[in-house]
Structure formats: C-alpha cells, structure tokens
Amino acid sequence: MMMSCRNIDLGTSVLDLMPCGCSSSSSSTSRRFLSVNCSKNVCRIGGKSYGGNLVFLRRDFGSCRAVPAKPKENSLVNGIGQDKTVMLNLRQESQKPISLESLFEVVADDLQRLNDNLLSIVGAENPVLISAAEQIFSAGGKRMRPGLVFLVSRATAELAGLKELTIEHRRLAEIIEMIHTASLIHDDVLDESDMRRGKETVHELFGTRVAVLAGDFMFAQASWYLANLENLEVIKLISQVIKDFASGEIKQASSLFNCDVELDDYLLKSYYKTASLVAASTKGAAIFSKVETEVAEQMYQFGKNLGLSFQVVDDILDFTQSTEQLGKPAANDLAKGNITAPVIFALENELRLREILESEFCEPGSLEEAIDIVKNCGGVKRAQELAKEKAESALKNLNCLPRSGFRSALEDMVMFNLERID
C-alpha cells in the first residue's frame, strides 16, 4: 500500500497520518492529542474497513497503523454539524521505545562508510596515535553527531533537489566525529576520568602526555580536512566550535562549587561544551545542500536546542543512573563541584545543599546527602521540564523541512533523548 505520513509533534510522541480522504488537525489546547475528522462513511486502509472517526498512530519507523477512534463518551471536543471529532490521549497507549538502530536505519550505509574511513583519515604517521584513536573509536560510540549530519544532509538535499550526498557532506561528518573524539580525550584528562563508555580512557592507557597530544593531533587533522573543504562559511562555523570547547572548559573550571551559578550561565556553558558542535554540524550539512539561508539557520537552531536538551538529560542521568549504566562514576559531576541544572534548581529551596557544596563535601556522607537532596526536592523534575522545553523548540525548528523518512528520524532523535529520562 502506497502512503505518505505526516508527523505531528505531541511532546512525547510522534504520530503519522495516512491519507484516506480524512481531514486532520492537532489540538490547539493540548499537544498530547491528535484529532481526526473523517468525512467519509467508511475508510479502507490496508484491506480493512473503518467506519466513522479514525486516529493514526505510528508505532515503528516507517510504518503506520489505523486505530478506531475512542467512543463518543471519551471525546474531549465535539465536532461541528454531523461530523464528530474524537481526541486520543497518546500517553494512555503503550509506546515502543525508540532505538538508535531504528533512528539511523535510513543512513546506515552512510555511517558504515564513515566507520570505514575514520582510522584512515586520522593518519598512520605514529603507531601510538593510531592506538589511541582505535581505543576511543572502538569504545562503543553511538556516532550520533555524524548520524545527525547525514540525516540533515539528506533531508535538506531533498529540499534542494539533490539526488545524492556530496563529498563535502561526507567529509563534514568525518570531521565532526574527529572533533568530538578529540574533545572527549581532553575532557577525560581534565576530569581525571579512568573510564569512558565502560572502557579505560586514552590517558589511563597511554598516560596524560600522549592523551593530550593525541587530542591535539586529532583537532589539527580535523582542521586540515576542514580547510580543504574550501567553504569559508563552514570553516568559520566549525572553527568557532573548537574555540567554544575551550571557553566552556574555562567557564566550568572557574565556577566549581559556586552555588550562585545561574541557569543562563549553565546554558551558556552547555552550549559551549555540547550544543555548539551539534549546531555547527547541522547547519554545515544544510549549507552543503545549498538550501536557503533561512533553512540553514533553522538547522542551526535545531542543533542548538537538541544539543542543550541532550546536555540537560546527561546531567539528570548523572543523578538517576548507576555507574554501570553510565559507563563512568555516578554523580561524578556533583562530586567535582560541577553545578548542573538539577543542582541549580535544588539550590533555590535547599539551604542545606548550599552548605554541603560550599564545604566541598568535607563531611563523611555529605556527597550522598547532597545527591538525595537533589533527587527528592524537585531538582531533577524541574531539569526534566527544561529538557522537554528545549526538545519542543528543536521539533519546531524542523517545520521548514519537507516530510520524509529523514525528517521523521530527526524528530525521533529528539524523542529518543527524552526517553532516556522517562
């Protein structure tokens, strides 16, 4: 059966509508609901007949399922004239979790080519550098950033009428992953972390000196490939990211155990350390598709909002997941005095938390007490609301893209992030 689906942002779910001669609209009073008004007596979809009103719920990527509307007594809004509009609360429907495999299914070949090329573009001049690169590249990375580059590249390429990705698109994805990897190596050195994704870090295996040099080399190699793209706008865009990394680290180091850090300061630091790279990569992909400036800017804002949402979620997981789940020590940021969103919100009402932080956990058991305060006083809950707010903004930024499997995957990426804290 041939069909095209149109996704509607519902806050925590994504729906697809199948054209069956029906009119549809999202509820203006709640993003949790979808209303479908069927003007025909009977709709036939996939060999089945449905009378009256219908809703369409997307369960898996690329597949839609028709669901008979709820009975009239469950309706929240009445239709006009003889037609009735029925509302379905999706939160009452069981939802299948989104997986990374399904997210990147539509760009799986692109990611495979990237994996094949990563080690070769690092260079083979020094065996130690190659060993360091192999360690971080093989440590179970999700390749989320290059995956985003490919999804945005293909979504905007469709908009621009391109039939295939350019060499520049593919090189950009490789550069982004190299820059991200270099930043991880340096982060682990600065944080004195001995584990990354459940494996020993580069500096733990090879020493701090080699780790710093390996990160520097990877930054330099990425910059060389970036210059060879010969696109000044993208060169400026990605070069700014490397500067932002340093700004973020300095900003974080200068505010450890500072209980007066405000939310705007936290978001700016999070932009420097996380969202800047995501925003630059998604905008760079759009630029290489040669779409209009307005679309490229929306892709930048999408990456920025998604990146901020991801960082907030990571900071929540620091309190809610175990060391085994995180692949690194739990509550590691708090222990080092890094003031994140859950802590900022908790500090608004908890004087005891301020006392503990200002003493830098000098009392036995004070770290555990601080964790309990953050989790139980609403700090985590309010941080969840912040992550969802940024996610909603990211979904709105995608409205400029044509409906396609690539846009659907980008929307699912936003929802996948939020599912990590459900």
N, C-alpha and C positions, 0 to 999 in steps of 0.2 A: 504494500500500500504506500503510495507516494504521499508524503505530507511534509509540511514545514511547521516548525514550532516557534513560538514567540515567548521568551522568558519574561516573567514579571517578578520584580523584587518584592519579597514578602518578609524581609527582616531576617528570618531564619530558614526560609525555604525558597526554592525556585520552582516555578510552575511553567509548563509549556502548554500552549493551546493548539489544538488541531483544528484546521478549518473544516467546518461541517455545515456552513451556512448559518452559523450562530453568531450573535454579537456578544462581545465580552468587554468587561471593564474591571479594573481593580478598584477596591473600595476606597472611597475618599476619606473614610473615618478610621480605617484600620488597615495597616499593611499586612496584617495576618490573614486577610481574607481575599478571596477571588470570587467575583460574581460572574455568572454566565447565564445569559438570557437566550433561550432557544426559541426562535420564532416559528420553527417547523414543528409539525406534529410528531414526526419520527425522524431521528438521525441514524444513519447507518455508518458504522465505523468498524473496519476490520471484520466485516461479515456479521456483526452483531447490531441489533436494533435497540435504540434507546429512545424512550418517549419523554417528552417534557424537557425539563431543565437538566443541564449537564455541567459537570466540572471536569477539568482535565489535569491530572497530576503526573508530574514527571518523577519516576522512581529511579531510573538509571540513566546514565548519559546516553543521549540519542534515542531514547525510547519513551513513548507516551502511553498512557492508559486512561480510558474513559471510566468515570465513576458516576453512577446515578446520583443526582442531587439529593440532599437531605430532605426528609418530609417537610411539609409546609409548616408544621409547628416549630421546627428548628430554625426557620428563616428569621433573619435579623432585619431584613429590609423587604418590603413588598414591592412588586413591580407595578407598572402603570398599565391601565387597561386590563386586558385579559391575560397578558403575559406576567409571569411571576419570576422575580429574581431571587435566587437562593444563594446563601452565603455558606461557605465551608471553612471551619476553623482547622487549619492545617496542623496546628500543634496537637490536635487530638488524633491525628493519623500517624501511624508508625512510619518512621523515616529510616531509610537505609543510609548509613554513614558514607560520606564521600571519601574515596581513596585517592592517593596520589597517582596510582596506576591509571585509574579512570580519568583523572584530570588531564594527564599528559598523553593519553592514548592517541589523540589526534596529531600530536607532534612527536610520537615515539621514534620515528625514523630520523627526525632532525636531532633528537637527543642522542641517539646511538652514534650518529656521525660525529657529534661533539665529543662524546666519550672517547671515540677512536682517535681524535685529533689532539686532545688535551695534553698528553705527555709529550707528543712530538713538537708542539709549539712552545713548550717550556724550554726546550733545547737540551742538547746532550753534552754540553761542554764540561760539566762537572758531575761525576757519579753521586756525590753527596747530595747535591741539589736535586738530582733525579730521584734519589731515595726519599728525600724529604717531600717532594711533590707526590710521589707514589703513596706515601703514608697518608697525606691529607686527602688526596683524590679518591683513595680507596676506603676511606673511613666511613662509608655509608651515607655520603652526602646525597641530598634529595634532588640536587640540580634544579632547585625551584627558580632561581634567578634566570638562568638560561632558558628554562622552560617558559617563563613569563615572556622573555624576549621572543621566543618562537611563536607563542600564542598571539602576542600583539603584532608581530611581524606579519603573520598570516591573516589576522583579522583586518589589519589596515591595508595589506596588499590587495585583499578582495575589494576594499573600498576604492582603491586606486586603479583597479583593473589589472593588476599584475597576476600572471598565471603561476609564477614560481618565485621563491625567495632569491634574493641576490646574494652574491658573495659577501657583500657588506653586512647583510643581516646575520649570516652565519658567523662571520668573524667577530661581530659585536657580541654575540652570545658567548663565544670563547673568551673574549677579553673580560666580560663581566664576571665570568666564573673564576678567571685568574685573579682579578682584583679582589673578589670576595674571599678566595682562598688565602691570598696574601694577608688580608686583614684578619682572618682567623688565626693565622700563625702568630702575628704580632699581638693579637688580643690574648692568646694563651700565655705568651711571655709576660705581658703586663699584669695579667691576673694570676700568674704563677700556677696556672691550671695544669694538672698532670693527666687529665682525661678529656677527650673530645669525642663525642658520639660513641662512647664506650671503649675507645682505644687510647693508647698512650699518645700524648701530643708530640709534635716535632721536637720541641725544646727538651722534653723529657727523654727522648730517644737519642738526640744528637747534641744536646747542650744548647744553652741560650745563644751563644755566639753564632752557631750555624743556623739556628732558627731565625734570628734577626736578619742575617744575610740572605737566607732563603726567601723570606718575605720581601726584602728589598729587591732581590733579583726578580721575583715574580711581578712586583709592581713595575719595575723597569721594563721587563719583557712585554707586559701588557701595554705600557705606554708606547713602546716601539711599534707594536702592531696597530695601536690606535692611530698613531701619526701616519701610518701607511694607508689608512682608510681615506685620507686626503679630503675629509669633510670638516671644515673649520668649526661649524656649529656643534657637531658631535664631539670633536676633540675638546672644545671648551667645556662642554657638558660633562664629560667623563673625567676630565682633569680636575674639575671642581669637586668631584666626589672624593678624590684622594686627599685634597685639602680638607674637606669636611670630616674625613676619618680622624685626622689629627686634631681638628677643632673639637670633635666630640670626646676624644680621649682626654684632652686637656680640661675640657669643661667638667667631665666626670671626676677626674682626679682632684680638681680644685673644690669639689663640693661633697666629698666623702664625709659622712656623719653630720652633714649640715641639715638640721631639722627645719630650716627656714626656706629650703628649696621650694619654689612654687611650681604649679602644674605646667605653666608656659615654659619654664626653664627645662623641665623634664622633657617636654615635647620637642623643644629645640635640640636638646642633646640626642634624643631618639632619632630625630631627623638626620642629624649629622652622622650618627653611627650606623643607622639601618636604612631609613627611608630614602636618603639621598641617592644611594646606589640603585635602589629599585625604581625610583622616579626617573633617573637619568637613563636607565636601561630601557624602560618602556617608551619614553619619549624618543630615544635614539632609534628604536625599532620603527617608530612611526615616521621619523624623518627619512629613513632609508626607503620607506614605502612611497615617499614623495606625496604625502597627503597634505591637505591644507593646514595652515598654521594653527587654526582653532582646534583641529582634531589632535594635532601633536601636543598641544597644551593640555587638552583633556586627558591624554595618555600620561602626561607628566603628573597631573593631579591624581589620577588613578593610582599610579605607582607610589606617590607620596602617602596617600590615605591608606593604601593597602600595607605599605611598609610600617606606618605608625601603628596600625591595628595589629600587625604581627608582633611588633616590639612589646606592646602592652600585653598581649596574650603570653608572650615568653616570660614577661615579668610576673604575671599571675601564676604561671606554671612553676615558677621558682618557689612558690609557697604551697602549691597544691599537689605537686608530684614528688615521687621519691627519687633518690639518687639513681636507682636502676632505670627508672623511666626517663629521666633527663639525660642520662649518659655522662653526668657530671655531678658534683656535690649539690644536694638540695639546699635551698636558702643561701646559696653561695654569694649572691649579690648583697643580700642583707648583712651577712657576716663580714663582708669587706666594707660596709658602710655606704654602699651604693643606694641612694634614695630613689626608689621607683614609684610608679603610680599607686600601687596598693598601700605603700607606706605613707605617701603624701596624703592620701585620703584618711588613713587611720590616724595620722598625727593631728588632724583637725579637732578630734574629740578626746584623744587619749594622752593625758599628761605623763602617765607612767611610761609610755613608749618613748616620749621625748627624753625622759630621764635615763632610760636604758641606752638609747642611741648616743646621747651626749657623754655617757660614761664609757662608750665604746666596748660594751659587754664585759666590763671588768669583774662583774659578779658571776659566780658559778650558776649556770642555768638561765642566765639572763637572755641568751640568744633564743632558747626555746620559748621563754616567756614572751619575747617580742614577736616571734612567729605566731603564737597563739592569739596575741592581741590583734595583729593584722588580719588574721583569718576570721576572728569572731566579732570584730567591732564594725564590720561592713566595708573595710578597705578593699578586700578582694571583690566584693559585689559591685562597688562603685567603679572599680577598674574594669570589670566586665562590661558595664554600661558604656564606658569610654571606648573600649574596643569595638563595640557594636555601632557606636556613633560614627567612628571612622570607617567602619565597613560599609555602612549605609551610604556615606559620601562616595566611597570608591565605586559602588554599584551605580550610582547616578552618573559618574564620570563615563561609564561605558555606553550611555544612551546615544552617543554620537556614532557608534559602530553599527554596521548592518547586522541583522540577525544571522548567525551562523553557528556551527559547532565550536568554532574558536572563541567567539564571544561567550557562548554558554560555558565553556571551560574556564574562562576568566571569571565569570560570575561564580562558578562553583569553587574556584580558588578562594574567593572571599569567604564563602560559606564554610569551606574546609578549615580555614583558620579559626573561625568562631567555634566550630565543632570540637576543637581541641580543649575548650573550657566548658563544654556542655556537660 
